[in-house]
Every structure is written in structure tokens, then in C-alpha cells.
Amino acid sequence: MVGAMTKGDDCTIGAVHTTEICALQAEDARLHAVDQEQWRAINQIKNRLPVWATLVISLLTFLCGILGSLRAK
């Protein structure tokens, strides 16, 4: 039987596959962590005020400051 392994033979192909599987599992874990980080960033962007709302709040604060300083005179 060609290619049959005896009891004392080392399985180099199996060792290579095991090493490749371990590398792929490590890469999968790393990519999963990166994916989680990207979703965290996306959720932070989605949960903030729109630019127009921030601008309106800034302008109202500015006007309150001006009116307060004019009234203090």
C-alpha cells in the first residue's frame, strides 16, 4: 500500500495542517476583535447629535452670552 503510514512515522502533513489551522484561528480572533472595534466606532458616530443640532445649540449659547452681557451693562 503506497502512502500508508506505519506506527512510527511522523505525519508532517498533519503537523502542517495543524499549524495552518492554529494560524487561521488566531487570525479569526484578531479579525473578530477588529470587527467589534469597528462596530463600536460606528455606534458612537450614530449616537451623536447631527451637525445642524450642534450648530443651533452653539448659536443659542452665543446669543445667551451676548444678551447676558448686554443686560449686565
KAKA-V455584 format. One record per residue. PHI is phi as a letter, one per 30 degrees, with the letter a starting at -180 (none if undefined). Layout:
BEGIN
PHI / PHI
END
This chain:
BEGIN
none / d / i / d / c / c / d / c / d / d / c / d / d / d / d / d / d / d / d / d / d / d / d / d / d / d / d / d / d / d / d / d / d / d / d / d / d / d / d / d / d / d / d / d / d / d / c / c / d / d / e / d / d / d / d / d / d / d / d / d / d / d / d / d / d / d / d / d / d / d / d / d / d
END
